[in-house]
Amino acid sequence: MISLRQIRYALAVEQTLHFKKAAARCAISQSALSSALAEMEKQLGFQVFERDNKKVLVTPLGRQVLDKARIIKREMDDLRSLADANLRPLSAPMSIGMIPTVAPYLLPAILPSLRQEYPDLKLRVSEAQSQRLIELVRQGELDAGILALPFDIDGLLGFPFWRENFHWVTQADDRSIATKRIRAEQIDSRRLMLLEDGHCLKEHALAVCKLSDAGTHNLSATSLPTLVQLVAGGFGSTLVPEMALPSLVEINPALRRIALAEPGPHREIAFIVRPTYPGVRSIERLKRLFASELRAVREAA
């Protein structure tokens, strides 16, 4: 009978396409991993992996086996999580993925209280763009994700915990706009800089400002900090969500920000989980904690 241990080894090889790296990930020797997978292939009666000294490939039949193995592992992980979650709140290990336009600004606000309220929580945080995050949650590679809505999360449950608006950020000496709020039509789209394709923040900004992706905005960047530095250097302006203002804009005297006067909220931050995820009660607890800490930051600003 094929064991869960063999399934875990096989999935590690699929992810790395390298027996030595897979063995290191599983904390065993390469020879032990190779022997376990050879025994699995013997039981199956066909090869799952085609390998030589240079590369590892997944065979067509092996692909079918690994697809089923992934489902089995996800169900077993959920079963373990259910047992762990029944012990005490947020005491089991949890993996959460966050989009890059949320993680650096959310974590400083919530981690101190999270450690105080749930000291036994073993939290693993990773970053990925929205579409990849959704795939990882669906596959069971992540327990939950945190991303910005609106976004298509078909088949997953969403737990919103924060709403915020965008602010237009420009150089401190830019006095072209003297009001406290700016309408989208007042923004010079030729000097508006946005994130590169793949970031949902770009899509949200375009939607709020009713701009086409084929517009004339002249520069893009892979991160919000880079965009803000370009603004400080005089290359244009950008849009920054409220959550990121304290660490990116308000500490920089070379910048000023003006609230965007378009109907909001401009984005909604939410947890996403599988409908079968057994830790939904833990997500509800985190949702309340995160919302409370973010409100405190807003009130202190």
C-alpha positions as CSV (number, residue, x, y, z in Angstrom):
1,M,0.0,0.0,0.0
2,I,1.2,3.5,-0.9
3,S,1.9,5.5,2.3
4,L,1.4,9.2,3.1
5,R,5.1,9.4,3.5
6,Q,5.7,8.3,-0.1
7,I,3.0,10.8,-1.3
8,R,4.8,13.6,0.5
9,Y,8.1,12.7,-1.0
10,A,6.6,12.4,-4.5
11,L,5.0,15.8,-4.2
12,A,8.3,17.3,-3.1
13,V,10.0,15.9,-6.2
14,E,7.2,17.3,-8.4
15,Q,7.7,20.8,-6.9
16,T,11.5,20.8,-7.1
17,L,12.1,18.4,-10.1
18,H,15.3,17.5,-8.2
19,F,15.8,14.5,-5.9
20,K,18.4,16.1,-3.7
21,K,16.4,19.3,-3.2
22,A,13.3,17.3,-2.5
23,A,15.1,15.2,0.1
24,A,16.4,18.3,1.8
25,R,12.9,19.7,1.9
26,C,11.6,16.5,3.5
27,A,14.6,16.3,5.9
28,I,15.7,12.9,4.8
29,S,18.7,11.5,2.9
30,Q,18.5,11.4,-0.9
31,S,18.9,7.6,-0.9
32,A,16.0,7.2,1.5
33,L,13.8,9.3,-0.7
34,S,14.8,7.5,-3.9
35,S,14.2,4.1,-2.2
36,A,10.7,5.1,-1.0
37,L,9.7,6.4,-4.5
38,A,11.2,3.4,-6.2
39,E,9.0,1.2,-3.9
40,M,6.0,3.3,-4.7
41,E,6.5,3.0,-8.4
42,K,6.9,-0.8,-8.0
43,Q,3.6,-1.0,-6.2
44,L,2.0,1.1,-9.0
45,G,3.5,-0.9,-11.8
46,F,4.7,2.2,-13.7
47,Q,7.1,5.1,-13.4
48,V,6.0,8.3,-11.9
49,F,9.2,10.1,-12.6
50,E,11.6,9.9,-15.5
51,R,15.1,10.8,-14.3
52,D,18.7,10.8,-15.3
53,N,21.8,12.6,-14.0
54,K,20.7,15.9,-15.4
55,K,16.9,16.2,-15.0
56,V,13.7,14.9,-13.6
57,L,10.5,14.7,-15.6
58,V,7.0,13.7,-14.6
59,T,5.5,10.9,-16.8
60,P,2.0,11.3,-18.2
61,L,0.7,8.5,-15.8
62,G,2.8,10.0,-13.0
63,R,0.9,13.3,-13.5
64,Q,-2.4,11.6,-12.9
65,V,-1.0,9.9,-9.8
66,L,0.4,13.3,-8.4
67,D,-3.0,15.0,-9.0
68,K,-4.7,12.4,-6.9
69,A,-1.8,12.5,-4.3
70,R,-2.2,16.2,-3.9
71,I,-5.9,15.8,-3.1
72,I,-5.1,13.0,-0.5
73,K,-2.4,15.2,1.1
74,R,-4.8,18.2,1.3
75,E,-7.5,16.1,2.9
76,M,-5.1,14.6,5.5
77,D,-3.7,18.1,6.3
78,D,-7.3,19.3,6.9
79,L,-7.9,16.3,9.1
80,R,-4.9,17.1,11.2
81,S,-5.8,20.8,11.4
82,L,-9.3,19.8,12.6
83,A,-7.8,17.7,15.4
84,D,-5.3,20.5,16.3
85,A,-7.9,23.2,16.2
86,N,-10.0,21.3,18.7
87,L,-7.3,21.6,21.3
88,R,-7.3,25.4,21.8
89,P,-7.8,28.4,19.6
90,L,-5.1,29.1,17.1
91,S,-2.6,26.7,18.6
92,A,-2.1,24.7,15.4
93,P,0.4,25.6,12.7
94,M,-1.1,27.9,10.0
95,S,0.2,29.0,6.6
96,I,-1.2,32.3,5.2
97,G,-0.3,33.9,1.9
98,M,-0.6,37.6,1.4
99,I,-0.4,39.8,-1.7
100,P,2.7,42.2,-1.8
101,T,0.5,45.3,-1.5
102,V,-0.8,44.1,1.9
103,A,1.8,42.0,3.7
104,P,4.4,44.8,4.5
105,Y,1.7,47.2,5.8
106,L,-0.6,44.8,7.6
107,L,2.0,42.7,9.5
108,P,3.5,45.5,11.6
109,A,0.0,46.5,12.7
110,I,-1.2,43.0,13.7
111,L,1.8,41.0,14.8
112,P,2.3,42.4,18.3
113,S,-1.3,41.7,19.3
114,L,-1.3,38.4,17.5
115,R,1.7,37.2,19.5
116,Q,0.1,38.4,22.7
117,E,-3.3,36.9,22.1
118,Y,-2.2,33.6,20.6
119,P,1.4,32.9,21.7
120,D,1.1,29.2,20.6
121,L,0.3,30.0,17.0
122,K,3.0,28.8,14.6
123,L,2.4,31.2,11.7
124,R,4.1,30.8,8.3
125,V,3.6,33.8,6.0
126,S,4.4,34.0,2.3
127,E,3.8,36.5,-0.5
128,A,2.3,35.9,-3.9
129,Q,0.2,37.8,-6.4
130,S,-3.6,37.3,-6.2
131,Q,-4.0,34.6,-8.9
132,R,-1.2,32.5,-7.6
133,L,-2.4,32.9,-4.0
134,I,-5.8,31.6,-5.0
135,E,-4.2,28.5,-6.7
136,L,-2.2,27.7,-3.6
137,V,-5.2,27.9,-1.4
138,R,-7.3,25.7,-3.7
139,Q,-4.5,23.2,-3.9
140,G,-4.1,23.1,-0.1
141,E,-0.6,24.5,-0.2
142,L,-1.8,27.4,2.0
143,D,-4.4,27.3,4.7
144,A,-5.7,30.8,3.8
145,G,-4.9,33.8,1.8
146,I,-5.3,37.5,2.2
147,L,-6.0,39.6,-0.9
148,A,-7.8,42.6,-2.1
149,L,-11.3,42.5,-3.5
150,P,-12.9,42.8,-5.9
151,F,-11.3,39.7,-7.4
152,D,-12.6,36.5,-8.7
153,I,-12.4,33.9,-5.9
154,D,-15.0,31.5,-7.3
155,G,-15.2,28.4,-5.3
156,L,-13.6,29.9,-2.2
157,L,-15.0,31.6,0.9
158,G,-14.2,35.3,1.5
159,F,-14.0,36.9,4.9
160,P,-13.6,40.7,4.5
161,F,-12.1,42.5,7.5
162,W,-10.9,46.0,6.1
163,R,-12.1,48.6,3.7
164,E,-9.9,51.5,2.5
165,N,-9.5,54.1,-0.2
166,F,-6.7,55.3,-2.4
167,H,-4.7,58.5,-2.0
168,W,-3.0,60.4,-4.8
169,V,0.7,60.8,-4.0
170,T,2.9,63.5,-5.6
171,Q,5.9,65.6,-4.8
172,A,5.6,67.9,-1.7
173,D,6.3,71.0,-3.9
174,D,3.6,70.0,-6.5
175,R,0.9,72.6,-6.0
176,S,-1.1,71.9,-9.1
177,I,-3.9,70.6,-6.9
178,A,-4.8,72.8,-3.9
179,T,-7.9,70.9,-2.7
180,K,-8.0,68.3,0.1
181,R,-9.6,65.7,-2.2
182,I,-8.8,65.1,-5.9
183,R,-11.1,63.7,-8.6
184,A,-9.8,61.1,-11.0
185,E,-10.3,63.4,-13.9
186,Q,-7.9,65.9,-12.3
187,I,-5.1,63.4,-12.4
188,D,-2.7,63.7,-15.3
189,S,-2.7,60.1,-16.6
190,R,0.5,60.8,-18.6
191,R,2.4,61.1,-15.3
192,L,0.5,58.5,-13.4
193,M,2.7,55.5,-12.5
194,L,1.2,52.1,-11.5
195,L,2.3,48.6,-10.6
196,E,3.1,46.1,-13.3
197,D,0.6,43.7,-14.7
198,G,-0.4,40.9,-12.3
199,H,-0.9,43.2,-9.3
200,C,-4.5,43.5,-8.4
201,L,-3.8,47.0,-7.0
202,K,-3.2,48.2,-10.6
203,E,-6.6,46.8,-11.7
204,H,-8.3,48.4,-8.8
205,A,-6.7,51.8,-9.4
206,L,-7.6,51.7,-13.1
207,A,-11.2,50.8,-12.2
208,V,-11.5,53.5,-9.6
209,C,-10.1,56.1,-11.9
210,K,-12.0,54.8,-15.0
211,L,-8.8,54.5,-16.9
212,S,-7.9,52.0,-19.7
213,D,-5.0,49.7,-19.2
214,A,-3.9,50.9,-22.7
215,G,-3.7,54.4,-21.3
216,T,-0.7,56.8,-21.3
217,H,0.7,56.2,-17.8
218,N,4.4,56.2,-18.6
219,L,6.2,54.1,-15.9
220,S,5.4,51.0,-13.9
221,A,7.2,49.1,-11.1
222,T,7.1,45.8,-9.3
223,S,6.5,47.2,-5.8
224,L,4.8,50.1,-4.0
225,P,8.0,51.3,-2.3
226,T,9.7,51.6,-5.7
227,L,6.7,53.6,-7.1
228,V,6.8,56.0,-4.2
229,Q,10.6,56.5,-4.6
230,L,10.0,57.3,-8.3
231,V,7.4,59.9,-7.2
232,A,9.9,61.4,-4.7
233,G,12.4,61.6,-7.5
234,G,10.1,63.6,-9.7
235,F,9.1,61.0,-12.3
236,G,5.3,61.4,-11.8
237,S,2.6,60.5,-9.3
238,T,0.9,57.3,-8.1
239,L,-2.0,56.0,-6.1
240,V,-1.3,54.4,-2.6
241,P,-3.8,52.6,-0.4
242,E,-4.5,54.0,3.0
243,M,-2.8,51.0,4.7
244,A,0.5,51.9,3.2
245,L,0.5,55.6,3.8
246,P,2.2,55.6,7.3
247,S,5.3,53.7,6.2
248,L,5.6,54.9,2.6
249,V,4.4,58.5,2.4
250,E,3.9,60.2,5.8
251,I,7.5,59.6,6.8
252,N,8.9,61.2,3.6
253,P,8.9,65.0,3.6
254,A,9.5,65.0,-0.2
255,L,5.9,63.7,-0.7
256,R,2.4,64.8,-0.2
257,R,-0.9,62.9,-0.5
258,I,-4.4,63.9,-1.3
259,A,-7.4,61.7,-0.8
260,L,-9.0,60.4,-4.0
261,A,-12.6,61.7,-4.2
262,E,-14.1,58.8,-6.1
263,P,-16.8,56.7,-4.4
264,G,-15.3,54.1,-2.1
265,P,-14.3,51.8,-0.6
266,H,-11.7,51.4,-3.4
267,R,-10.6,48.0,-2.2
268,E,-11.6,45.5,0.5
269,I,-9.1,43.3,2.2
270,A,-10.3,39.7,2.9
271,F,-9.2,36.3,4.0
272,I,-9.9,33.5,1.5
273,V,-10.2,29.8,2.4
274,R,-11.5,26.6,1.0
275,P,-15.1,25.8,1.9
276,T,-13.9,22.5,3.4
277,Y,-11.1,24.2,5.5
278,P,-11.7,23.1,9.1
279,G,-10.1,26.2,10.7
280,V,-12.9,28.6,9.8
281,R,-13.4,29.5,13.4
282,S,-9.7,30.5,13.6
283,I,-10.2,32.7,10.5
284,E,-13.1,34.4,12.2
285,R,-10.9,35.1,15.3
286,L,-8.1,36.5,13.1
287,K,-10.6,38.6,11.2
288,R,-11.8,40.3,14.3
289,L,-8.3,40.9,15.6
290,F,-7.0,42.3,12.3
291,A,-10.0,44.6,12.0
292,S,-9.5,45.9,15.5
293,E,-5.8,46.6,15.1
294,L,-6.3,48.4,11.8
295,R,-9.0,50.6,13.2
296,A,-6.6,51.5,16.0
297,V,-4.0,52.5,13.5
298,R,-6.5,54.6,11.6
299,E,-7.7,56.4,14.7
300,A,-4.1,57.2,15.7
301,A,-3.2,58.7,12.3
